[in-house]
Amino acid sequence: MMNQQSRDEKKHAAVSDISEKDVVLSQEVGCPSKEELADMAANLCSAEQRKKLEEHFASCKTCYNDWVALCFQMAAMSRGVSERKSLTTIRVLGCLCFVGALVFCIVVFLMIKP
């Protein structure tokens, strides 16, 4: 019961935290609502509903992309990592690698005897 409640809380937090920049959420006829997509992402939907959504994803790339974005957002929330924090970490690692490569090249250049 408690696990179900925490999944519901994560689902509702993800749905309420969605910005238009992150997810398009198509309003076309026959497309699922953002709550239905969140149910699917949180694995809270029935097998019948899951099959129906999977069939829809096969023909609607927009809804599929929205669902994938929700899955990533919910996974980040469950790990307690924000998207900005993970991007910052990647940038810092990239800068460290660049600086390391630069230092290596300078040392090799200085070690070359004319």
C-alpha positions as CSV (number, residue, x, y, z in Angstrom):
1,M,0.0,0.0,0.0
2,M,2.8,2.4,0.9
3,N,4.7,1.6,-2.3
4,Q,1.5,2.3,-4.3
5,Q,1.1,5.6,-2.5
6,S,4.7,6.7,-3.2
7,R,4.3,5.8,-6.9
8,D,1.1,7.8,-7.0
9,E,2.8,10.8,-5.4
10,K,5.7,10.5,-7.9
11,K,3.3,10.3,-10.8
12,H,1.3,13.3,-9.6
13,A,4.5,15.3,-8.9
14,A,5.8,14.5,-12.4
15,V,2.6,15.4,-14.1
16,S,2.3,18.7,-12.2
17,D,6.0,19.5,-12.8
18,I,5.8,19.1,-16.6
19,S,6.6,22.2,-18.5
20,E,5.6,22.8,-22.1
21,K,9.3,22.9,-23.0
22,D,9.8,19.3,-21.7
23,V,6.7,17.7,-23.1
24,V,4.5,18.6,-26.0
25,L,1.4,16.7,-24.9
26,S,-0.5,16.5,-28.1
27,Q,-4.2,17.5,-27.9
28,E,-5.2,15.6,-31.0
29,V,-8.3,13.5,-31.0
30,G,-7.6,10.0,-29.7
31,C,-4.4,10.9,-27.9
32,P,-4.1,10.0,-24.2
33,S,-4.2,12.7,-21.5
34,K,-1.0,13.5,-19.6
35,E,-2.5,11.6,-16.6
36,E,-2.8,8.5,-18.8
37,L,0.7,8.9,-19.9
38,A,1.9,9.3,-16.3
39,D,-0.1,6.2,-15.3
40,M,1.8,4.2,-18.0
41,A,5.1,5.7,-17.0
42,A,4.5,4.8,-13.3
43,N,3.3,1.4,-14.3
44,L,-0.1,2.0,-12.7
45,C,-2.3,1.2,-15.7
46,S,-4.0,-2.1,-16.4
47,A,-2.7,-4.5,-19.0
48,E,-5.6,-3.6,-21.3
49,Q,-4.8,0.1,-21.0
50,R,-1.1,-0.5,-21.5
51,K,-1.7,-2.5,-24.7
52,K,-4.0,0.3,-26.0
53,L,-1.4,3.0,-25.3
54,E,1.4,0.9,-26.9
55,E,-0.7,0.6,-30.0
56,H,-1.3,4.3,-30.0
57,F,2.5,4.9,-29.5
58,A,3.2,2.9,-32.6
59,S,1.2,5.4,-34.7
60,C,1.8,8.6,-32.8
61,K,5.4,9.7,-32.3
62,T,4.4,12.8,-30.4
63,C,2.7,10.8,-27.6
64,Y,5.6,8.3,-27.6
65,N,8.1,11.1,-27.1
66,D,5.9,12.6,-24.4
67,W,5.8,9.3,-22.6
68,V,9.5,8.8,-22.8
69,A,10.1,12.3,-21.4
70,L,7.8,11.5,-18.5
71,C,9.6,8.2,-17.8
72,F,13.0,10.0,-17.7
73,Q,11.6,12.7,-15.5
74,M,10.0,10.2,-13.1
75,A,13.3,8.2,-13.0
76,A,15.2,11.4,-12.1
77,M,12.7,12.2,-9.4
78,S,13.0,8.7,-7.9
79,R,16.8,9.0,-7.8
80,G,16.5,12.5,-6.4
81,V,18.5,14.0,-9.2
82,S,17.3,17.0,-11.1
83,E,18.0,17.4,-14.8
84,R,20.0,20.5,-14.2
85,K,22.2,18.8,-11.6
86,S,23.0,15.9,-14.0
87,L,23.8,18.3,-16.8
88,T,26.1,20.3,-14.5
89,T,27.9,17.1,-13.6
90,I,28.4,16.2,-17.2
91,R,29.7,19.7,-18.0
92,V,32.1,19.5,-15.1
93,L,33.4,16.1,-16.2
94,G,33.8,17.4,-19.7
95,C,35.8,20.4,-18.5
96,L,38.0,18.1,-16.3
97,C,38.7,15.8,-19.3
98,F,39.6,18.8,-21.5
99,V,42.0,20.3,-18.9
100,G,43.6,16.8,-18.4
101,A,44.1,16.4,-22.1
102,L,45.6,20.0,-22.3
103,V,48.0,19.3,-19.5
104,F,49.1,16.0,-21.1
105,C,49.7,17.8,-24.4
106,I,51.8,20.5,-22.7
107,V,53.9,18.0,-20.8
108,V,54.5,16.0,-23.9
109,F,55.4,19.1,-25.8
110,L,57.9,20.2,-23.1
111,M,59.5,16.8,-23.0
112,I,60.3,16.9,-26.7
113,K,64.0,17.8,-27.0
114,P,65.0,19.9,-30.0
